[in-house]
Amino acid sequence: MTLTHRHYLREKEARAIIEEIQKTTHLPVNTASEQKVEVANIETETRLILINNKPAFLKTSKGILPTLTNTTTLQSTPTITVDAGAVPHICNGSDLMAPGIVKISGDFPAQSITAVAEQTYGKTIALVRTLIDAEKMRTTKRGKVAINLHYIGDRAWNAYKNLA
């Protein structure tokens, strides 16, 4: 996939989309008025939001997500660390299963967007929507615990990876 129809937003439109990001994700977004906000189409239902020429968020049918290159936002997101055996499955789009989890950083309720990092280098490889809260996830040993929303190697990532 490639980026199409990339355009800057007016200040009022930019402010509105930043407010929408803050309301729906509860993630920190710099609201300085001198920011340049662009929107680019990736697919029919996927929009890439660029802030100061850097891929910052994806607006999809699944909601608004930070991009995997948006390190500022990802640092404030709770993180689930997985072992090396889970990495290829997650990077192929599989949902997160309890046996692959080695560490949970931060507390979060069910239905939260959290980052998934690999154990060796701590690199974020995916974003998931949790099915259970952090406390229950720490004690769960079997089954699916989160739905994979965005991962390294998916269409959106391939479209914006060279812009970061």
Buried (B, 14 or more C-beta within 10 A) or exposed (E): BEBEEEEEBEEEEBBEBBEBBBEBBEBEBEEEEEBEBBBBBBBEEBBBBBBEEBBBBBBBEBEBBBBBBBEBBBEEBBBBBBBEEBBEBBBEEBBBBBBBBBEBBEEBEBEBBBBBBBBEEEEBBBBBBBBBBBEEBEEBEEEEBBEBBBBBBBEBBEBBBEBE
